């Protein structure tokens, strides 16, 4: 994964304040995190004891759905919005296992994600990381030049990222999905899932903690109805098996154990652009 040409200067890594990307890395068993991230996860586990299982199942969903898109739709181009820290079986590795000529644009603006993405995944000429906020559609389009051909089908992934987006201005999650759909030709697909809960106390506690810990770089835990709204967009048709807890989306025998408790879960699915 290489730095995209024209990338601007990025913020320094702040080890004193947790980041959602590094907390997720810790939940997955990674080592690219700091004491502040681990402390924040410990607090999160008090409210959502199943957070580790949730994270592992979310990652397994990303792998499954990337492989499925490549196989079932023949798509060779992927835009991974809010890609997070690199780990095993990244999107480009899964896609390339099906189509060796697959191309992937990773989009993130977390300083540590950018640093590790460029340093550890530089061996792949087909994968590029772009320093951009996922709400900055214009900048993302500029970063696609010479990398992703918008005249051909594209898979746009918003996996476990829209809960980091506030409900305001250009950051409105549905508006981000809408602007992306507007760019895509028929035959493209869009994947969306985010953290949801039907317990207002859990939603409020997690939202409050994450907003405080990340210095406001977070949105909120939402509801399944909110996620359904993201797919209520002209030219989007939800594909079988529909919208659901992603743990059960075309689950296979490689999936991790389900959450023992279910205070919060990832909800979403896949839609085709028509």
Backbone as numpy.savetxt, mean C-alpha at the origin, in Angstrom:
# Nx Ny Nz CAx CAy CAz Cx Cy Cz
15.88 -1.66 -7.42 15.02 -0.47 -7.42 15.92 0.76 -7.42
15.75 1.60 -8.40 16.63 2.75 -8.55 15.89 4.05 -8.31
16.66 5.06 -7.97 16.08 6.38 -7.79 15.59 6.90 -9.13
14.40 7.45 -9.15 13.88 8.02 -10.37 14.63 9.31 -10.71
14.88 9.53 -12.00 15.57 10.74 -12.42 14.77 11.97 -12.00
15.48 12.98 -11.53 14.82 14.21 -11.13 14.29 14.21 -9.72
14.56 13.15 -8.95 14.09 13.13 -7.57 14.65 14.32 -6.80
13.81 14.92 -5.98 14.25 16.04 -5.18 14.86 15.56 -3.87
15.49 16.48 -3.17 16.06 16.20 -1.86 14.98 15.65 -0.94
15.32 14.67 -0.14 14.35 14.08 0.78 14.66 14.47 2.21
13.66 14.37 3.08 13.83 14.69 4.49 14.79 13.69 5.13
15.52 14.12 6.17 16.36 13.17 6.91 15.49 12.21 7.71
16.06 11.06 8.02 15.35 10.07 8.81 15.30 10.52 10.26
14.10 10.58 10.82 13.90 10.97 12.22 13.72 9.71 13.05
14.73 9.35 13.82 14.67 8.12 14.61 13.86 8.29 15.88
13.57 9.51 16.25 12.88 9.76 17.52 11.37 9.65 17.40
10.86 9.72 16.18 9.41 9.67 15.97 9.05 8.45 15.14
8.04 7.68 15.54 7.66 6.49 14.77 7.18 6.86 13.37
7.34 5.93 12.45 6.74 6.08 11.13 5.90 4.83 10.86
4.82 5.01 10.11 3.94 3.88 9.81 4.70 2.79 9.06
5.62 3.18 8.16 6.37 2.19 7.38 7.28 1.35 8.28
7.95 1.99 9.23 8.87 1.24 10.09 8.09 0.41 11.11
6.94 0.89 11.58 6.11 0.08 12.47 5.64 -1.18 11.75
5.24 -1.02 10.50 4.80 -2.17 9.69 5.96 -3.15 9.50
7.14 -2.61 9.26 8.33 -3.46 9.12 8.56 -4.29 10.38
8.42 -3.67 11.54 8.60 -4.38 12.80 7.53 -5.46 12.98
6.29 -5.16 12.63 5.22 -6.15 12.74 5.47 -7.35 11.83
6.15 -7.12 10.71 6.46 -8.21 9.78 7.70 -8.99 10.19
8.36 -8.55 11.27 9.57 -9.22 11.71 10.83 -8.67 11.11
10.76 -7.47 10.51 11.93 -6.85 9.91 12.81 -6.17 10.94
13.97 -5.69 10.49 14.92 -5.04 11.39 15.24 -3.61 10.97
14.43 -3.03 10.08 14.65 -1.66 9.65 13.71 -0.73 10.41
13.89 -0.72 11.72 13.04 0.08 12.59 13.85 0.48 13.82
13.31 1.44 14.58 14.02 1.98 15.73 13.19 1.79 17.00
13.80 2.20 18.11 13.14 2.04 19.41 11.78 2.73 19.43
11.70 3.91 18.84 10.42 4.64 18.83 9.34 3.86 18.10
9.71 3.18 17.03 8.75 2.38 16.27 8.29 1.18 17.08
9.23 0.52 17.72 8.89 -0.67 18.51 8.03 -0.30 19.72
8.32 0.84 20.32 7.51 1.29 21.45 6.09 1.61 20.99
5.97 2.22 19.82 4.65 2.55 19.30 3.86 1.27 18.98
4.54 0.25 18.46 3.87 -1.01 18.18 3.39 -1.66 19.47
4.20 -1.58 20.52 3.78 -2.14 21.82 2.49 -1.49 22.29
2.36 -0.19 22.10 1.14 0.50 22.48 -0.03 0.08 21.59
0.25 -0.06 20.30 -0.79 -0.48 19.36 -1.33 -1.86 19.72
-0.44 -2.75 20.14 -0.85 -4.11 20.49 -1.78 -4.15 21.69
-1.74 -3.12 22.52 -2.65 -3.07 23.66 -4.09 -2.87 23.19
-4.25 -2.14 22.10 -5.58 -1.90 21.56 -5.98 -2.95 20.54
-4.99 -3.38 19.72 -5.24 -4.37 18.67 -4.24 -5.50 18.83
-4.52 -6.46 19.71 -3.57 -7.55 19.98 -3.22 -8.38 18.74
-4.09 -8.37 17.75 -3.85 -9.18 16.55 -3.10 -8.43 15.45
-2.44 -7.32 15.80 -1.80 -6.48 14.78 -0.74 -7.23 13.97
0.00 -8.13 14.60 1.04 -8.86 13.87 0.41 -9.78 12.82
-0.62 -10.54 13.22 -1.29 -11.41 12.27 -1.92 -10.59 11.15
-2.47 -9.44 11.51 -3.07 -8.54 10.52 -2.03 -8.13 9.48
-0.85 -7.70 9.95 0.21 -7.25 9.05 0.69 -8.38 8.15
0.88 -9.56 8.72 1.36 -10.71 7.94 0.35 -11.10 6.87
-0.93 -11.08 7.22 -1.96 -11.43 6.24 -2.08 -10.36 5.17
-1.87 -9.11 5.53 -1.91 -8.05 4.54 -0.78 -8.21 3.53
0.41 -8.56 4.03 1.54 -8.77 3.11 1.28 -9.97 2.20
0.70 -11.03 2.76 0.39 -12.20 1.95 -0.64 -11.86 0.87
-1.59 -10.99 1.21 -2.57 -10.53 0.22 -1.89 -9.78 -0.91
-0.96 -8.90 -0.59 -0.25 -8.16 -1.63 0.46 -9.11 -2.59
1.09 -10.14 -2.05 1.78 -11.11 -2.90 0.78 -11.87 -3.77
-0.32 -12.34 -3.15 -1.32 -13.11 -3.90 -1.94 -12.29 -5.01
-2.33 -11.06 -4.69 -3.06 -10.28 -5.68 -2.14 -9.79 -6.80
-0.88 -9.54 -6.50 0.07 -9.18 -7.56 0.25 -10.35 -8.52
0.44 -11.53 -7.98 0.58 -12.73 -8.83 -0.70 -12.97 -9.64
-1.85 -12.82 -9.00 -3.12 -13.04 -9.69 -3.30 -12.06 -10.84
-3.00 -10.79 -10.60 -3.13 -9.78 -11.66 -2.23 -10.12 -12.85
-1.00 -10.50 -12.56 -0.07 -10.84 -13.63 -0.55 -12.06 -14.42
-1.07 -13.04 -13.71 -1.49 -14.28 -14.37 -2.85 -14.13 -15.06
-3.85 -13.65 -14.33 -5.22 -13.64 -14.84 -5.48 -12.52 -15.85
-4.80 -11.39 -15.70 -5.03 -10.25 -16.58 -3.87 -10.00 -17.55
-2.76 -10.69 -17.33 -1.60 -10.51 -18.20 -0.94 -9.15 -18.08
-1.22 -8.43 -17.00 -0.69 -7.08 -16.83 0.79 -7.15 -16.45
1.57 -6.26 -17.06 3.02 -6.24 -16.86 3.51 -4.93 -16.23
2.60 -4.02 -15.91 2.98 -2.72 -15.36 2.23 -2.49 -14.05
2.98 -2.09 -13.02 2.40 -1.91 -11.69 2.87 -0.58 -11.11
1.94 0.13 -10.47 2.27 1.31 -9.68 1.87 0.99 -8.25
2.85 0.91 -7.36 2.62 0.54 -5.97 2.66 1.80 -5.12
1.48 2.33 -4.79 1.38 3.58 -4.02 1.60 3.30 -2.53
2.56 4.02 -1.93 2.86 3.80 -0.51 3.47 2.43 -0.31
4.55 2.18 -1.02 5.12 0.82 -1.11 5.71 0.31 0.19
6.18 1.21 1.06 6.78 0.76 2.31 8.18 0.22 2.14
8.76 -0.23 3.25 10.13 -0.74 3.24 10.22 -2.04 2.46
11.30 -2.21 1.68 11.47 -3.46 0.93 11.64 -4.64 1.87
11.07 -5.76 1.46 11.17 -6.98 2.24 11.27 -8.14 1.26
11.03 -9.35 1.70 11.08 -10.48 0.78 9.83 -10.50 -0.08
10.00 -10.92 -1.35 8.90 -11.05 -2.29 8.18 -9.72 -2.48
8.93 -8.73 -2.94 8.36 -7.44 -3.27 7.55 -7.54 -4.55
6.79 -6.50 -4.85 5.89 -6.52 -6.00 6.64 -6.85 -7.29
7.78 -6.22 -7.52 8.48 -6.48 -8.78 8.98 -7.91 -8.87
9.36 -8.50 -7.74 9.83 -9.88 -7.75 8.70 -10.85 -8.05
7.52 -10.59 -7.48 6.36 -11.45 -7.74 5.92 -11.31 -9.19
5.85 -10.07 -9.69 5.42 -9.84 -11.07 6.42 -10.42 -12.07
7.71 -10.26 -11.80 8.73 -10.76 -12.71 8.76 -12.28 -12.76
8.31 -12.94 -11.71 8.25 -14.40 -11.72 7.22 -14.89 -12.74
6.22 -14.05 -13.04 5.22 -14.39 -14.05 5.61 -13.82 -15.41
6.00 -12.55 -15.42 6.40 -11.87 -16.65 7.79 -11.26 -16.44
8.84 -11.85 -16.94 10.19 -11.32 -16.73 10.36 -9.87 -17.18
9.49 -9.40 -18.08 9.59 -8.02 -18.56 8.70 -7.06 -17.78
8.17 -7.49 -16.64 7.29 -6.63 -15.85 8.04 -5.40 -15.35
7.31 -4.29 -15.22 7.89 -3.04 -14.72 7.07 -2.53 -13.54
7.77 -1.97 -12.57 7.10 -1.51 -11.35 7.62 -0.13 -10.97
6.68 0.77 -10.67 7.03 2.06 -10.09 6.53 2.05 -8.65
7.45 2.13 -7.70 7.11 2.25 -6.30 7.02 3.73 -5.95
5.99 4.11 -5.21 5.79 5.50 -4.82 5.76 5.59 -3.30
6.64 6.41 -2.74 6.66 6.61 -1.29 7.43 7.89 -1.01
7.19 8.48 0.16 7.97 9.66 0.54 8.56 9.53 1.94
8.51 8.33 2.51 9.17 8.09 3.79 10.68 8.03 3.55
11.47 8.85 4.26 12.91 8.91 4.00 13.60 7.55 4.10
13.20 6.72 5.05 13.86 5.43 5.23 13.47 4.47 4.10
12.22 4.54 3.67 11.79 3.72 2.53 12.61 4.06 1.30
12.79 5.35 1.06 13.56 5.79 -0.11 15.01 5.34 -0.02
15.61 5.49 1.15 17.02 5.13 1.33 17.24 3.63 1.14
16.43 2.81 1.80 16.61 1.36 1.69 16.16 0.83 0.34
15.12 1.44 -0.22 14.67 1.00 -1.54 15.75 1.16 -2.59
16.42 2.31 -2.55 17.46 2.56 -3.53 18.70 1.70 -3.28
19.02 1.50 -2.02 20.26 0.78 -1.69 20.13 -0.73 -1.88
18.97 -1.29 -1.52 18.85 -2.74 -1.47 18.24 -3.35 -2.73
17.53 -2.57 -3.52 16.87 -3.13 -4.68 17.41 -2.56 -5.99
18.62 -2.10 -5.95 19.21 -1.45 -7.11 19.49 -2.43 -8.25
19.47 -3.74 -7.94 19.84 -4.72 -8.96 18.74 -4.93 -9.99
17.55 -4.42 -9.76 16.46 -4.63 -10.70 16.31 -3.44 -11.64
16.64 -3.60 -12.92 16.52 -2.48 -13.85 15.07 -2.12 -14.17
14.14 -2.98 -13.80 12.74 -2.75 -14.15 11.93 -2.14 -13.01
12.56 -1.90 -11.86 11.85 -1.35 -10.71 12.45 -0.01 -10.32
11.60 0.98 -10.12 12.02 2.35 -9.82 11.24 2.85 -8.61
11.89 3.59 -7.74 11.19 4.21 -6.62 11.14 5.72 -6.82
9.96 6.28 -6.63 9.74 7.71 -6.83 9.43 8.36 -5.49
10.12 9.44 -5.20 9.89 10.22 -3.99 8.68 11.13 -4.23
7.52 10.67 -3.76 6.30 11.46 -3.96 5.24 11.06 -2.95
4.41 12.02 -2.58 3.22 11.74 -1.79 2.20 11.07 -2.72
1.48 10.07 -2.22 0.54 9.37 -3.09 -0.60 10.26 -3.55
-0.82 11.40 -2.86 -1.86 12.34 -3.27 -1.40 13.27 -4.38
-0.09 13.29 -4.66 0.47 14.19 -5.67 0.45 13.50 -7.03
-0.73 13.40 -7.61 -0.90 12.66 -8.86 -0.06 13.25 -9.98
0.04 14.56 -10.04 0.83 15.19 -11.11 2.29 14.76 -11.04
2.84 14.75 -9.85 4.25 14.33 -9.71 4.42 12.85 -10.07
3.45 12.06 -9.70 3.53 10.63 -10.04 3.49 10.46 -11.56
2.62 11.18 -12.21 2.55 11.10 -13.68 3.88 11.49 -14.30
4.50 12.55 -13.79 5.83 12.94 -14.29 6.83 11.81 -14.10
6.74 11.11 -12.96 7.67 10.03 -12.68 7.45 8.79 -13.52
6.27 8.69 -14.14 5.98 7.54 -15.00 6.72 7.61 -16.33
7.11 8.82 -16.72 7.66 9.02 -18.05 8.86 8.11 -18.31
8.77 7.35 -19.39 9.86 6.44 -19.74 9.88 5.17 -18.91
8.93 5.04 -17.99 8.91 3.88 -17.09 7.62 3.06 -17.27
6.48 3.74 -17.18 5.18 3.10 -17.27 4.43 3.71 -18.44
3.92 2.87 -19.34 3.22 3.32 -20.53 1.72 3.34 -20.25
1.16 4.54 -20.10 -0.25 4.67 -19.76 -1.18 4.35 -20.92
-0.64 4.09 -22.11 -1.48 3.65 -23.22 -1.76 2.15 -23.15
-1.10 1.47 -22.19 -1.27 0.04 -21.99 -1.83 -0.21 -20.58
-2.45 -1.37 -20.35 -3.02 -1.65 -19.03 -1.99 -1.57 -17.91
-2.44 -1.04 -16.77 -1.61 -0.85 -15.59 -2.38 -1.36 -14.37
-1.67 -1.93 -13.42 -2.26 -2.26 -12.13 -1.85 -1.18 -11.13
-2.83 -0.46 -10.59 -2.57 0.57 -9.58 -2.90 -0.01 -8.21
-1.90 -0.10 -7.36 -2.06 -0.72 -6.05 -2.11 0.34 -4.95
-3.14 0.27 -4.12 -3.26 1.09 -2.92 -3.48 0.13 -1.76
-2.44 -0.60 -1.40 -2.56 -1.66 -0.41 -2.10 -1.15 0.96
-3.02 -1.11 1.89 -2.73 -0.71 3.27 -2.07 0.67 3.35
-2.59 1.61 2.58 -1.99 2.94 2.57 -3.01 4.06 2.75
-4.25 3.87 2.33 -5.21 4.98 2.36 -5.61 5.38 3.77
-5.39 4.49 4.76 -5.65 4.92 6.15 -4.59 5.93 6.62
-3.54 6.12 5.84 -2.54 7.15 6.16 -2.93 8.51 5.58
-4.04 8.56 4.86 -4.46 9.77 4.15 -5.62 10.43 4.88
-5.54 11.74 5.17 -6.65 12.43 5.83 -7.81 12.70 4.88
-8.96 12.99 5.43 -10.16 13.27 4.63 -10.26 14.77 4.33
-9.32 15.28 3.59 -9.38 16.71 3.30 -8.55 17.03 2.07
-8.88 18.15 1.45 -8.15 18.70 0.32 -7.89 17.61 -0.72
-6.70 17.62 -1.32 -6.35 16.63 -2.34 -6.03 15.28 -1.72
-6.01 15.23 -0.39 -5.68 13.98 0.26 -6.85 13.04 0.41
-8.08 13.48 0.08 -9.24 12.62 0.22 -9.00 11.30 -0.52
-9.10 10.17 0.20 -8.76 8.88 -0.43 -9.53 8.59 -1.71
-10.83 8.84 -1.71 -11.59 8.56 -2.93 -11.11 9.44 -4.09
-10.78 10.70 -3.80 -10.29 11.60 -4.85 -8.98 11.08 -5.43
-8.12 10.52 -4.59 -6.85 9.96 -5.08 -7.13 8.79 -6.03
-8.02 7.90 -5.61 -8.37 6.76 -6.48 -8.99 7.26 -7.77
-9.88 8.24 -7.69 -10.54 8.78 -8.88 -9.53 9.35 -9.86
-8.57 10.15 -9.37 -7.57 10.74 -10.26 -6.73 9.66 -10.93
-6.47 8.59 -10.21 -5.70 7.49 -10.78 -6.50 6.76 -11.85
-7.76 6.46 -11.57 -8.61 5.79 -12.56 -8.70 6.61 -13.84
-8.76 7.93 -13.70 -8.85 8.81 -14.87 -7.65 8.65 -15.80
-6.53 8.19 -15.27 -5.31 8.03 -16.07 -5.25 6.71 -16.83
-6.05 5.74 -16.38 -5.85 4.36 -16.82 -6.76 3.97 -17.99
-6.22 3.15 -18.88 -6.98 2.67 -20.03 -7.80 1.46 -19.62
-8.87 1.15 -20.36 -9.64 -0.07 -20.09 -8.72 -1.30 -20.10
-9.03 -2.22 -19.20 -8.18 -3.40 -19.05 -7.21 -3.26 -17.90
-7.08 -2.04 -17.38 -6.27 -1.82 -16.18 -7.05 -2.31 -14.97
-6.37 -2.41 -13.83 -7.04 -2.79 -12.58 -6.57 -1.89 -11.45
-7.41 -1.79 -10.42 -7.10 -1.00 -9.23 -7.34 -1.88 -8.02
-6.37 -1.89 -7.10 -6.49 -2.63 -5.85 -6.50 -1.63 -4.71
-7.49 -1.74 -3.84 -7.59 -0.85 -2.68 -7.93 -1.68 -1.46
-7.19 -1.47 -0.38 -7.60 -1.99 0.93 -7.04 -1.06 2.00
-7.74 -1.00 3.11 -7.26 -0.16 4.21 -7.78 -0.70 5.54
-7.23 -0.20 6.64 -7.64 -0.63 7.97 -9.05 -0.14 8.28
-9.88 -1.07 8.77 -11.24 -0.73 9.15 -11.58 -1.37 10.49
-12.62 -0.87 11.11 -13.13 -1.46 12.35 -14.58 -1.07 12.50
-15.36 -1.93 13.16 -16.74 -1.56 13.47 -16.89 -1.20 14.95
-15.74 -1.04 15.62 -15.73 -0.65 17.03 -15.21 0.79 17.12
-16.08 1.76 17.41 -15.65 3.16 17.46 -14.52 3.42 18.44
-14.49 2.69 19.56 -13.42 2.89 20.53 -12.07 2.50 19.94
-12.03 1.37 19.25 -10.79 0.92 18.60 -10.37 1.92 17.54
-11.31 2.32 16.70 -11.00 3.29 15.64 -10.43 4.58 16.21
-11.07 5.09 17.25 -10.63 6.36 17.84 -9.26 6.22 18.50
-9.04 5.13 19.24 -7.76 4.94 19.93 -6.60 4.79 18.94
-6.79 3.95 17.92 -5.72 3.73 16.94 -5.46 5.00 16.15
-6.54 5.66 15.72 -6.38 6.90 14.96 -5.65 7.96 15.78
-6.05 8.14 17.03 -5.42 9.13 17.89 -3.95 8.81 18.13
-3.64 7.54 18.42 -2.26 7.16 18.66 -1.39 7.39 17.43
-1.87 6.94 16.27 -1.06 7.04 15.07 -0.86 8.49 14.63
-1.88 9.30 14.78 -1.71 10.71 14.41 -0.71 11.41 15.32
-0.76 11.08 16.62 0.17 11.68 17.56 1.59 11.16 17.33
1.73 9.84 17.19 3.06 9.24 17.04 3.76 9.69 15.77
3.01 9.82 14.68 3.62 10.16 13.39 3.65 11.65 13.12
3.23 12.45 14.08 3.22 13.89 13.87 2.21 14.32 12.82
1.07 13.63 12.79 0.02 13.99 11.85 0.12 13.35 10.50
1.11 12.48 10.30 1.27 11.83 9.00 0.44 10.55 8.94
-0.82 10.73 9.17 -1.74 9.58 9.19 -3.15 10.10 8.96
-4.04 9.22 8.57 -5.43 9.59 8.36 -6.29 9.06 9.48
-6.99 7.95 9.23 -7.81 7.36 10.28 -8.22 5.95 9.92
-8.56 5.19 10.94 -9.22 3.90 10.73 -10.63 4.22 10.24
-11.08 3.52 9.19 -12.39 3.81 8.63 -13.31 2.59 8.76
-14.36 2.58 7.97 -15.33 1.49 8.01 -15.38 0.79 6.66
-16.01 -0.38 6.62 -16.16 -1.08 5.35 -16.97 -0.23 4.37
-17.93 0.52 4.88 -18.74 1.39 4.01 -17.87 2.45 3.33
-16.87 2.97 4.05 -15.95 3.94 3.45 -15.21 3.32 2.28
-14.74 2.10 2.46 -13.98 1.44 1.39 -14.87 1.14 0.19
-16.11 0.73 0.45 -17.05 0.55 -0.66 -17.18 1.84 -1.47
-17.16 2.97 -0.77 -17.30 4.27 -1.45 -16.12 4.53 -2.38
-14.93 4.08 -2.01 -13.76 4.27 -2.87 -13.94 3.59 -4.22
-14.70 2.52 -4.24 -14.91 1.77 -5.48 -16.13 2.27 -6.26
-16.88 3.19 -5.66 -18.07 3.73 -6.32 -17.65 4.85 -7.25
-16.94 4.46 -8.29 -16.36 5.39 -9.25 -16.70 4.93 -10.66
-17.10 5.85 -11.50 -17.39 5.53 -12.90 -16.18 4.86 -13.54
-16.42 3.81 -14.31 -15.40 3.02 -15.01 -14.76 1.95 -14.12
-15.14 1.84 -12.86 -14.61 0.79 -12.00 -15.68 -0.28 -11.78
-15.29 -1.54 -12.02 -16.18 -2.68 -11.79 -15.47 -3.64 -10.85
-16.05 -3.86 -9.67 -15.42 -4.77 -8.70 -15.45 -6.19 -9.25
-14.33 -6.85 -9.18 -14.17 -8.21 -9.69 -14.40 -9.24 -8.59
-14.84 -10.45 -8.96 -14.98 -11.52 -7.97 -13.63 -11.79 -7.30
-13.62 -12.14 -6.02 -14.76 -12.49 -5.18 -15.38 -11.31 -4.43
-15.13 -10.09 -4.87 -15.75 -8.92 -4.23 -14.87 -8.28 -3.17
-15.45 -7.40 -2.38 -14.75 -6.69 -1.32 -14.92 -7.46 -0.02
-13.83 -7.60 0.73 -13.86 -8.44 1.92 -12.61 -8.20 2.76
-12.56 -8.85 3.92 -11.33 -8.93 4.69 -10.30 -9.57 3.77
-9.19 -8.88 3.52 -8.25 -9.38 2.51 -7.59 -10.70 2.92
-7.68 -11.05 4.18 -7.20 -12.36 4.63 -7.85 -13.47 3.82
-9.11 -13.27 3.41 -9.88 -14.31 2.72 -9.97 -14.09 1.21
-9.30 -13.06 0.69 -9.36 -12.80 -0.75 -8.50 -13.84 -1.47
-9.16 -14.78 -2.16 -8.49 -15.87 -2.88 -7.37 -16.48 -2.03
-7.73 -16.77 -0.80 -6.79 -17.33 0.16 -6.22 -18.65 -0.35
-4.92 -18.87 -0.11 -4.29 -20.12 -0.53 -3.61 -20.77 0.67
-2.96 -21.92 0.41 -2.36 -22.68 1.52 -1.07 -22.06 2.03
-0.61 -20.95 1.42 0.59 -20.26 1.90 0.23 -19.09 2.82
-1.05 -18.84 3.01 -1.48 -17.71 3.83 -1.16 -17.96 5.30
-0.80 -16.90 6.02 -0.53 -17.03 7.47 -1.81 -17.36 8.23
-1.64 -17.64 9.51 -2.80 -17.91 10.37 -3.67 -16.65 10.45
-4.97 -16.86 10.54 -5.89 -15.73 10.67 -5.72 -15.06 12.03
-6.23 -13.83 12.13 -6.19 -13.10 13.39 -6.99 -13.85 14.45
-6.41 -14.01 15.63 -7.14 -14.67 16.73 -8.26 -13.78 17.25
-8.02 -12.48 17.25 -9.06 -11.52 17.58 -9.22 -10.58 16.40
-10.31 -9.83 16.36 -10.58 -9.04 15.15 -11.09 -7.65 15.54
-10.23 -6.92 16.23 -10.59 -5.55 16.60 -10.53 -4.63 15.39
-9.66 -4.98 14.44 -9.41 -4.15 13.26 -8.93 -5.09 12.18
-9.23 -4.79 10.91 -8.80 -5.66 9.83 -8.61 -4.85 8.56
-8.01 -5.47 7.55 -7.82 -4.84 6.24 -8.97 -5.27 5.34
-9.65 -4.28 4.74 -10.82 -4.56 3.92 -10.63 -3.96 2.54
-10.95 -4.72 1.51 -10.83 -4.18 0.15 -10.92 -5.27 -0.89
-10.37 -4.97 -2.06 -10.42 -5.93 -3.16 -9.89 -5.34 -4.44
-10.34 -5.92 -5.56 -9.82 -5.62 -6.89 -10.96 -5.15 -7.80
-10.70 -4.10 -8.58 -11.68 -3.62 -9.56 -11.02 -3.46 -10.92
-11.80 -3.71 -11.96 -11.33 -3.59 -13.33 -11.76 -2.23 -13.87
-10.90 -1.62 -14.68 -11.21 -0.35 -15.34 -11.85 -0.66 -16.71
-13.03 -0.11 -16.94 -13.74 -0.39 -18.20 -13.87 0.87 -19.05
